[in-house]
Amino acid sequence: MGPAIGASLPIAVGVLVSPMPIVAVVLMLVSRRARSNGFAFLVGWMLGITVLGGVVVLLVGSGTSDDADAGPATWASVVKLVLGLLLLLLAVKQWSGRPRDGATPPTPGWMSAIDSFTAVKAFGLAVGLGAVNPKNLLLVVAGATTIAQATSSNGERLGALLVFVVIASIGVAAPLVVYLSMGARAARILDELRTWMTDNNATIMAVLLLVIAAKLVGDAIAALT
């Protein structure tokens, strides 16, 4: 299980620091239903990643040889190469679309409605950001594919996926911990975090996607050659 965790760790960290989910949970924690919506968002986020990752691990794993000496299946390496190239394209798009100096980043429409969210809507938004949003979907699929290739044991694959989900959820769990532990001081800290991550969302994602894309493409080329 160790190799699977190690191989997928950089991708899990990429999911961890994705700005938009963190901004979303911060906005919920300064809304009227802060506690219930914060917990609902965390549960939805973890469940979305777990279900998507689990399906990919089982699908890729079922088509991978049980022979440890055989190396990863060619088709799985091709999938990893395609994922890497798609992430590279997203990185270029994020970088080219970043706000110029002094410009205010556009605010997604759903952010302005968060104050009126119920726990059910918070849960649904988290599932969408975690498993449906294109950037996160590609990252989770890449992480799950990497896990499936790293070991032939389904038990180890699912164990590594659990670790992946926990690490990938630290980013959205941290604001909730701050809210619960710091009382009145939490509002100022969370607002500063929200502002910084909103202003730098495009740059953060462009760098992350570029690094992870390079890793996936490199791994795929090494396996195919």
One Martini backbone bead per residue (centre of mass of N, CA, C, O) as a GRO file, in nm:
protein
  225
    1MET     BB    1   0.053   0.065  -0.015
    2GLY     BB    2   0.283   0.269  -0.014
    3PRO     BB    3   0.321   0.322  -0.323
    4ALA     BB    4   0.031   0.432  -0.365
    5ILE     BB    5   0.053   0.671  -0.175
    6GLY     BB    6   0.309   0.802  -0.294
    7ALA     BB    7   0.201   0.840  -0.591
    8SER     BB    8  -0.073   1.009  -0.493
    9LEU     BB    9   0.008   1.251  -0.309
   10PRO     BB   10   0.041   1.499  -0.501
   11ILE     BB   11  -0.259   1.492  -0.590
   12ALA     BB   12  -0.389   1.528  -0.312
   13VAL     BB   13  -0.261   1.807  -0.266
   14GLY     BB   14  -0.400   1.941  -0.506
   15VAL     BB   15  -0.684   1.909  -0.384
   16LEU     BB   16  -0.639   2.046  -0.109
   17VAL     BB   17  -0.556   2.348  -0.255
   18SER     BB   18  -0.818   2.412  -0.370
   19PRO     BB   19  -0.976   2.711  -0.355
   20MET     BB   20  -1.292   2.697  -0.396
   21PRO     BB   21  -1.373   2.500  -0.165
   22ILE     BB   22  -1.255   2.678   0.058
   23VAL     BB   23  -1.425   2.927   0.003
   24ALA     BB   24  -1.701   2.790   0.042
   25VAL     BB   25  -1.664   2.705   0.342
   26VAL     BB   26  -1.610   2.986   0.449
   27LEU     BB   27  -1.883   3.111   0.369
   28MET     BB   28  -2.047   2.914   0.548
   29LEU     BB   29  -1.901   3.005   0.827
   30VAL     BB   30  -2.050   3.311   0.775
   31SER     BB   31  -2.325   3.204   0.805
   32ARG     BB   32  -2.625   3.111   0.951
   33ARG     BB   33  -2.538   2.783   0.894
   34ALA     BB   34  -2.245   2.701   0.969
   35ARG     BB   35  -2.226   2.422   1.103
   36SER     BB   36  -2.412   2.245   0.920
   37ASN     BB   37  -2.283   2.329   0.647
   38GLY     BB   38  -1.990   2.250   0.706
   39PHE     BB   39  -2.041   1.948   0.754
   40ALA     BB   40  -2.191   1.887   0.490
   41PHE     BB   41  -1.958   1.964   0.304
   42LEU     BB   42  -1.748   1.760   0.404
   43VAL     BB   43  -1.913   1.505   0.344
   44GLY     BB   44  -1.960   1.556   0.041
   45TRP     BB   45  -1.665   1.570  -0.042
   46MET     BB   46  -1.576   1.286   0.054
   47LEU     BB   47  -1.790   1.122  -0.099
   48GLY     BB   48  -1.730   1.210  -0.387
   49ILE     BB   49  -1.435   1.112  -0.394
   50THR     BB   50  -1.483   0.818  -0.311
   51VAL     BB   51  -1.669   0.729  -0.540
   52LEU     BB   52  -1.499   0.810  -0.780
   53GLY     BB   53  -1.237   0.666  -0.694
   54GLY     BB   54  -1.356   0.379  -0.661
   55VAL     BB   55  -1.447   0.336  -0.951
   56VAL     BB   56  -1.168   0.375  -1.084
   57VAL     BB   57  -1.010   0.161  -0.930
   58LEU     BB   58  -1.186  -0.081  -1.021
   59LEU     BB   59  -1.162  -0.043  -1.327
   60VAL     BB   60  -0.853  -0.039  -1.352
   61GLY     BB   61  -0.797  -0.296  -1.183
   62SER     BB   62  -0.958  -0.501  -1.372
   63GLY     BB   63  -0.736  -0.423  -1.621
   64THR     BB   64  -0.504  -0.533  -1.438
   65SER     BB   65  -0.242  -0.701  -1.372
   66ASP     BB   66  -0.134  -0.935  -1.116
   67ASP     BB   67   0.149  -0.901  -1.225
   68ALA     BB   68   0.412  -0.732  -1.092
   69ASP     BB   69   0.617  -0.775  -1.353
   70ALA     BB   70   0.435  -0.647  -1.592
   71GLY     BB   71   0.319  -0.395  -1.527
   72PRO     BB   72   0.149  -0.162  -1.658
   73ALA     BB   73  -0.100  -0.106  -1.842
   74THR     BB   74  -0.117   0.046  -2.137
   75TRP     BB   75  -0.398   0.184  -2.115
   76ALA     BB   76  -0.341   0.320  -1.840
   77SER     BB   77  -0.106   0.496  -1.943
   78VAL     BB   78  -0.275   0.646  -2.152
   79VAL     BB   79  -0.469   0.771  -1.954
   80LYS     BB   80  -0.253   0.930  -1.801
   81LEU     BB   81  -0.160   1.096  -2.041
   82VAL     BB   82  -0.430   1.234  -2.100
   83LEU     BB   83  -0.463   1.364  -1.823
   84GLY     BB   84  -0.204   1.532  -1.837
   85LEU     BB   85  -0.286   1.699  -2.090
   86LEU     BB   86  -0.546   1.819  -1.973
   87LEU     BB   87  -0.407   1.962  -1.733
   88LEU     BB   88  -0.228   2.138  -1.909
   89LEU     BB   89  -0.458   2.293  -2.046
   90LEU     BB   90  -0.575   2.405  -1.780
   91ALA     BB   91  -0.324   2.560  -1.693
   92VAL     BB   92  -0.320   2.754  -1.933
   93LYS     BB   93  -0.605   2.868  -1.889
   94GLN     BB   94  -0.560   2.978  -1.604
   95TRP     BB   95  -0.323   3.168  -1.671
   96SER     BB   96  -0.463   3.335  -1.902
   97GLY     BB   97  -0.724   3.403  -1.692
   98ARG     BB   98  -0.589   3.580  -1.510
   99PRO     BB   99  -0.577   3.845  -1.327
  100ARG     BB  100  -0.478   4.144  -1.339
  101ASP     BB  101  -0.344   4.401  -1.211
  102GLY     BB  102  -0.614   4.516  -1.003
  103ALA     BB  103  -0.805   4.300  -1.062
  104THR     BB  104  -1.120   4.150  -1.025
  105PRO     BB  105  -1.240   3.864  -0.964
  106PRO     BB  106  -1.474   3.667  -1.056
  107THR     BB  107  -1.792   3.574  -0.924
  108PRO     BB  108  -1.960   3.318  -0.861
  109GLY     BB  109  -2.295   3.276  -0.833
  110TRP     BB  110  -2.305   3.070  -0.586
  111MET     BB  111  -2.176   3.254  -0.367
  112SER     BB  112  -2.422   3.458  -0.324
  113ALA     BB  113  -2.612   3.198  -0.210
  114ILE     BB  114  -2.488   3.070   0.054
  115ASP     BB  115  -2.648   3.212   0.290
  116SER     BB  116  -2.921   3.029   0.196
  117PHE     BB  117  -2.825   2.764   0.267
  118THR     BB  118  -2.856   2.438   0.312
  119ALA     BB  119  -2.735   2.134   0.388
  120VAL     BB  120  -2.813   2.007   0.117
  121LYS     BB  121  -2.675   2.219  -0.064
  122ALA     BB  122  -2.394   2.187   0.056
  123PHE     BB  123  -2.363   1.893  -0.021
  124GLY     BB  124  -2.405   1.926  -0.329
  125LEU     BB  125  -2.171   2.123  -0.379
  126ALA     BB  126  -1.946   1.935  -0.282
  127VAL     BB  127  -1.988   1.714  -0.490
  128GLY     BB  128  -1.944   1.896  -0.735
  129LEU     BB  129  -1.652   2.000  -0.660
  130GLY     BB  130  -1.525   1.704  -0.612
  131ALA     BB  131  -1.666   1.523  -0.884
  132VAL     BB  132  -1.749   1.741  -1.133
  133ASN     BB  133  -1.546   1.928  -1.150
  134PRO     BB  134  -1.308   1.918  -1.385
  135LYS     BB  135  -1.048   1.956  -1.221
  136ASN     BB  136  -1.114   1.753  -0.992
  137LEU     BB  137  -1.184   1.509  -1.160
  138LEU     BB  138  -0.902   1.471  -1.288
  139LEU     BB  139  -0.748   1.438  -1.022
  140VAL     BB  140  -0.899   1.192  -0.908
  141VAL     BB  141  -0.857   1.006  -1.149
  142ALA     BB  142  -0.550   1.017  -1.136
  143GLY     BB  143  -0.518   0.907  -0.849
  144ALA     BB  144  -0.672   0.638  -0.892
  145THR     BB  145  -0.496   0.532  -1.122
  146THR     BB  146  -0.233   0.529  -0.963
  147ILE     BB  147  -0.324   0.329  -0.748
  148ALA     BB  148  -0.403   0.090  -0.939
  149GLN     BB  149  -0.098   0.065  -1.054
  150ALA     BB  150   0.073   0.021  -0.772
  151THR     BB  151  -0.134  -0.225  -0.717
  152SER     BB  152  -0.298  -0.562  -0.697
  153SER     BB  153  -0.451  -0.487  -0.435
  154ASN     BB  154  -0.761  -0.403  -0.332
  155GLY     BB  155  -0.705  -0.335  -0.036
  156GLU     BB  156  -0.474  -0.133  -0.096
  157ARG     BB  157  -0.631   0.053  -0.276
  158LEU     BB  158  -0.851   0.138  -0.068
  159GLY     BB  159  -0.653   0.239   0.144
  160ALA     BB  160  -0.521   0.457  -0.035
  161LEU     BB  161  -0.785   0.607  -0.094
  162LEU     BB  162  -0.841   0.693   0.195
  163VAL     BB  163  -0.589   0.865   0.221
  164PHE     BB  164  -0.652   1.050  -0.014
  165VAL     BB  165  -0.915   1.169   0.102
  166VAL     BB  166  -0.801   1.287   0.361
  167ILE     BB  167  -0.594   1.477   0.232
  168ALA     BB  168  -0.800   1.619   0.030
  169SER     BB  169  -0.974   1.731   0.302
  170ILE     BB  170  -0.804   1.938   0.464
  171GLY     BB  171  -0.881   2.208   0.327
  172VAL     BB  172  -1.196   2.192   0.427
  173ALA     BB  173  -1.140   2.127   0.736
  174ALA     BB  174  -0.972   2.362   0.853
  175PRO     BB  175  -1.189   2.590   0.876
  176LEU     BB  176  -1.363   2.427   1.075
  177VAL     BB  177  -1.154   2.415   1.300
  178VAL     BB  178  -1.125   2.718   1.334
  179TYR     BB  179  -1.422   2.775   1.404
  180LEU     BB  180  -1.434   2.578   1.663
  181SER     BB  181  -1.153   2.691   1.818
  182MET     BB  182  -1.161   3.042   1.783
  183GLY     BB  183  -1.418   3.179   1.755
  184ALA     BB  184  -1.417   3.516   1.708
  185ARG     BB  185  -1.138   3.501   1.543
  186ALA     BB  186  -1.226   3.338   1.287
  187ALA     BB  187  -1.347   3.552   1.096
  188ARG     BB  188  -1.084   3.699   1.018
  189ILE     BB  189  -0.922   3.456   0.916
  190LEU     BB  190  -1.128   3.359   0.700
  191ASP     BB  191  -1.141   3.621   0.536
  192GLU     BB  192  -0.842   3.628   0.455
  193LEU     BB  193  -0.842   3.355   0.313
  194ARG     BB  194  -1.058   3.414   0.104
  195THR     BB  195  -0.922   3.654  -0.035
  196TRP     BB  196  -0.657   3.518  -0.119
  197MET     BB  197  -0.780   3.275  -0.281
  198THR     BB  198  -0.944   3.442  -0.481
  199ASP     BB  199  -0.709   3.618  -0.600
  200ASN     BB  200  -0.519   3.327  -0.648
  201ASN     BB  201  -0.659   3.093  -0.798
  202ALA     BB  202  -0.532   3.077  -1.087
  203THR     BB  203  -0.235   3.048  -1.002
  204ILE     BB  204  -0.254   2.801  -0.823
  205MET     BB  205  -0.382   2.609  -1.035
  206ALA     BB  206  -0.169   2.632  -1.257
  207VAL     BB  207   0.068   2.515  -1.093
  208LEU     BB  208  -0.057   2.249  -1.005
  209LEU     BB  209  -0.136   2.137  -1.285
  210LEU     BB  210   0.149   2.138  -1.401
  211VAL     BB  211   0.287   1.946  -1.202
  212ILE     BB  212   0.090   1.704  -1.236
  213ALA     BB  213   0.115   1.677  -1.540
  214ALA     BB  214   0.417   1.613  -1.546
  215LYS     BB  215   0.397   1.353  -1.381
  216LEU     BB  216   0.200   1.192  -1.561
  217VAL     BB  217   0.358   1.207  -1.825
  218GLY     BB  218   0.620   1.084  -1.719
  219ASP     BB  219   0.501   0.813  -1.622
  220ALA     BB  220   0.379   0.728  -1.895
  221ILE     BB  221   0.638   0.728  -2.065
  222ALA     BB  222   0.794   0.526  -1.893
  223ALA     BB  223   0.586   0.290  -1.931
  224LEU     BB  224   0.578   0.292  -2.258
  225THR     BB  225   0.917   0.262  -2.282
   0.00000   0.00000   0.00000
